[in-house]
Amino acid sequence: MTRRSVRIAMNGVTGRMGHRQHLVRSILALREQGGLELGDGTRLWPEPVLVGRREQALRDLAARHGLERWSTDLDAVLADPATDIYFDAQVTSAREAAIRKAVAAGKHIYTEKPSATSFAAALDLARLARDAGVKHGVVQDKLFLPGLRKLARLIDGGFFGQILSVRGEFGYWVFEGDWQEAQRPSWNYRAEDGGGIVVDMFPHWEYVLHELFGRVRSVQALAVTHVPQRWDERGKPYDATADDAAYGIFELDGGAVAQINSSWAVRVHRDELVEFQVDGTHGSAVAGLRRCRFQHRAGTPKPVWNPDLPATHSFRDQWQEVPDNGSAGESDNGFKAQWELFLRHVYEDAPYRWDLLAGARGVQLAELGLRSSAEGRRIDVPEIAL
């Protein structure tokens, strides 16, 4: 069996998401399983090069995981012909310039989302990568969650009949940082640093809606800052200038309507941190990160509104569980699963549709969502193409 080393420049892996999901649970997990086996029997062996601005943090991270290569010089890493792929998990404001450098150096591109701070820039990155002839992809991890894969199986099987509506609830309470440490970095709550729940979550909702239900045709959103003051990592108070909650209505191709609430100022009273309820003429389902429950029309009870009498049954108990059959119930990390597909795309030319154009659609929806909130009106979402 032939082993082929693949050098990947990983920029931003000292941050929470880049370290935990992409380095440890994806690239290092691939190494732990012996690499990624291709169709011809070759095993790809990922060789990460840790890139960032803080030398000591990089040195410590490399030592912790037994890695040899790290650098604070992105230009030098990109100039190295042994580097095949550039991956970006930096703060969004630094991403566009780095991706442009990587494309110019002829590297394949894989990046966290949003791919840029503006739709125009995100679309331009997609065109640059196309013209340079490099492979490119954007992280769209939620499509690989077991709960949404089970939901996709119901859709593909025609379970819902005509899909009428989608209702999504996402979020949790992010502590302000004074009396309890915040679970998210402070830049997330500063608009001047690229923060805000719309620019973070609307790109997610775009690809979930687009892939499962249909293209988003219009958006009407209200973005708000519920918690006006927070405390940063050093315990210093600061003004929260970015939105920490957003309430969106999305009209989809085919006539279905999606309503999604996103909030870092909500306390969880649901089974999972994100849930989507899908209602159709023939049945309904509720999908979360891992579980998916359904109710067919033949098993739908007939509630009668009577506020004078207590409910004598549990509505939740009237739903069935979608079983963990096949790939829909696989528990492998979603980030790792998409990394594997991207590597196959680069080295086997396998099909791959989650590219920089798909990433640009997410940035477009976030931009139009913020505009809708500012102008207080519904806004059409134009189709885009390279």
N, C-alpha and C positions, 0 to 999 in steps of 0.2 A: 504494500500500500504506500503510495506516494504522499508525502506531507509537503504542503506548500505554505510558506509563511506569508502572511499578509500584514503589512505595516499600516496601522491606523493612527493618524494624528487625532487625539481626543482633547479638544479645547473646552475647558470649563468643568473638568471632572472633580475639582475641589469643592464644587457646589453640591448641595443636597441631591438634586435629581441626577446630575451627571455622575456623581460618585455611586450612589446607591443603585439606581436602576440601569444605567448604561455601562458603567465599568464593572461593578461587582456582580450584578444579577444578569448581565448580558455577556459582555466580552470575557470576563474571568470565568463565568459559568460555562461558556463554550469551551474554554481551555480545560476546565475540570472534566468535561465529558469527552475529552480527546480531540477536540476540534469539530468542524462541520464537514460531514461527508457529502461530497458531490456525487452526481450520477455516474461519473466514470471511475469512482472509487478513490479519487484524490481527497485528502483531508485538508481543509483550510485551517491554518493555525494562526489566529489573530495575535499580532504583536503590537500592543498599544504603546503609543508615545504620549505621555502625559504633558499637556501644554497649558500654560497659565501665566499669570503675572506674579504670583507669590512663590519665590524660590523655595523657601522653607516648607511651605505647605505641600508643594510638589515633591520635594525630597522625602518628606515624612510619609506621604501617600504611597510613593513608589516603594519605600522600605517596608511599609506595612503589608504590601501585597507581593513583595518579592519581584518587583519590576525594575528593570535597569534603565529604561529610556524615559527621560523627562527633559523639558526645556521651557525657558521663558522667552525664547526667540522663535516666534511663529514663522517668520520669513525663512529662517534657516531650515526649519522642519519641512516647510513646503518646497524649498529648493532641493531637498534630498530626493533623488530619483527613486529611492527605495520606498518612499511613502506613497501608498496607493490611494488611500481614502482619507478625506478630511471630515471629522465629525465636530459639530458645534453644539455645546450646551451652555454657552455663556449667557449673561444677561442680554435681553433682546437688543438693547441699544448698541451693543458691540458686534452683533452677529453679521449684519450686512457687509461691513467692510472686510471682515475676515473671510466670508464666503466668496466675495469678489476676488480676493487674493488667491484663494484656493482654486477657483475656476481658472484664473489666469495661469496658474501653475500646472493645469491639466489634471487636477485631482478629482476623483469621484466625490460627490457631496452627499453627506447624510446629516440632517440637522434637526434639532428640536424646533418646535413651533412656538410662537409665530416666527416665520422665516425672516421677517423684516418689520420695521416699525411703521411702514406705510404700504398700502396696496400697490402704489406705483413702483416702489422699490422691490417688493416681493415679485411682481410680475416681471420686472426687468431682470431679476436674478434667474428666473425660469428661462427667459429668453437667452441670457448669457450662457447658461449651462447647455441649453440646446445647441446654440451656435458653436460652442466649444467641443461638442461631441462627448461630453462626460456624462456618466450615469448620475442620477440624483434622486434623493428621496427625503421625505419629511416624516417625522415621527407622528403616527396616528394610532397611538397605543390602545385606545379604548375599544377599537374594533376587535381586538384580540382578547377582550375580557370574556371569561366563560359565560357570564350572564347574557351579554350581548350576542355571543355566538349562538346561544340557545334561542334567543329572540330571532336572530336571522334564520335559524332553521324553521321556526314557525312561519315566518314570512315566506320563505322559499317553498314551504309545503302548502301554501294557500290557506292557512288556518284562519286568517282574519276576515276573509272575504274582501270587501272594500274597506280599506283603512280610513277611518274618519278623523282621528285625532291622536296626538302624542302629548303626554304631559310629563315633564321632567322636573325633578327636584334634586339639586346638588348643593352641598355645602356643609359647613360646621362652624362652630365658634372658634375663631382665631383670637387668642388672648391678646390683650392690648400691650402686654410687655412690661407693665409696672409691677403688679403683684404676682403675676405668673408669666413666665417666659413665653413669648410668641412662638407658634409652630412654623411660621413662615418668615422669610427674610423681610427686613423693613422696606427694601426698595419696592416690594410688591404694592406698597401703599403710597408711593410717591409717583405722580404722573410724570414728573420731569425725569425720572429714571426708567420710564417704560412700564410702570406698574399699572394695576387696575384689573378688576375681574373680567371686564369685557374683553380686553386684549388677551387675557389668559385663557378664558373659557369659551368664548364664541368661536374661535377656530376649532375647538373640540366639537362643539355642537354642529358646526357646519359639516364636518366629515361624517359624524354619526348620522345626521339627517340625510345627507346626500347619499351615503352608501346604503342605508337601510330603507329609506322611505321615498326619496326623490329630491331633486334640486330645490334649494331655497329660492323662492320667487320674490318674497318681500319680507321686510323685517320692521317691527315696531317695538321699540325698547325704551325702558326707563332705567338709567344708571344712576345710582345714588351712593353717597358716602355716609353710612350710618354712624360710624365711629370716627369722629373728627380729629382725635388726638391719640397717638400711639407712642410707644417707647422702643428705641432701637436696640441693637445688640450690646451697646455699651451702657444701657440704662438711661439714655438721654431722650427726653420727650421731643416729639416732632409733630408737625401738622400733617395729617393724612390728606393728601391732595388728589389721590386716585379713588375711583369708585370701588367699594367693597361689596356691592350687591347690584344685581341687574335682573330685570324682569322682562322677558322677551316673548314676543309672539311672532311666529314664522309661518308664512303661507308656503306650501310645498306644491311642486308639480303633482297633478292628479287631484288636487283639491283638499288634501288633508291639512289640518292646522296643528302646529306644534306650539306648546307653551312651556317655556323652561325658566325656572327660577334658579339663579346662581347667587350664593351668598356666603361670605366669611363672617357673617354676623347673625347666624341662626343656630339654635340648639337642636340637635338631631332627635327627631321622634319618627324614625322610620327604620327599616331593617338594615339598610346599607347607606353609605355616604352619598351615593347617587342612585336614583331609581327612575325608570321610565315606565309609565303606563301607556299602553297602546290599546285603543278601542276600535273595533271593526264591526261590521254588520254580522259576522258569524262568530266572533269571539273576542276576548280581551286577554292581555297578558301584562305582567309587571316584572320587569327585568332590572337587576342590580348588577353589582360587580361580579358576583358568582352565581346567584340564584335566578331562576325565572319561573314564575307561576302563571297558570292560565285558567281561563274559565270559558268553556264553549257555550254557545247559545242554548244548546239542549239542556245544559246543566245550570243555566242562569236562574236564580230565584226571582220571585216577583215581590220586591219590597213595596210596602204601603206606608205612606207617610202618616205617622200618628205620634206627635210629640208628647201625648199624654200617657203613653205606655212605654216602659223600658224595653229595650231590645232583648229578645230571648235567645239569640243565637249569635255566633261570631261570624262576621262577614268574611274574615280572613280564612276561616276553616272551610269555606265553600270553594276554595281554589285548589287546583292540583299542581304538583311540582313537575317541571320538565326534567326528565331523567338525564343523567350524565352519560349520554350515548355518544361514543366516538369522539371526534375532534371538538364537538360543541362543549363537551365537559372537561376537556384537557385543562390541567392546572398549571402548565408551564407559564413562566412570566411573559406577559404580553409584549414588553419591550424586547426581550430576548427573541421571541417568535418573529417580530418584525425585523430585527437585526439579521436573523437567519435568511429571511426572504430577500432582504436587500443584498446580502452577500451572494446569494444565488443569482440575483439579477446582474450583479457586476461580473461574476466569474462563470456563470452558465448562460447568461442572457435570458434568464427566466423572466416571464411577464411580471410587471410591477407597475401599479397605477398610482401609488401614493407619492407623487413626485412634487417638484417645486411648483408646478401649476396648481396641483391640489392644495399645496400650502398657501398659495396666493389667494385661492378662494376663501380660505379661513381668515386671512388678513382683511380681505375685502369685506366679509361679513362683520368683523369687529369694527372696522372703520365706519361702515354704514349704520351699525348699531349705535355707536356713539353719536353719529350725526342725527339719527332718529331721535335719540334722547334729547339732544341739544335743541332740535327744532320742534319737538313735540308732534311728530307725524310719522305715518307709515312711509317707508321708502322701498322702491323696487330694487331688486338685486339683479343687475344685468349678467347675462352669460359672458364668460371670458374664454379666450383661446389665444394660443401663441401665434 
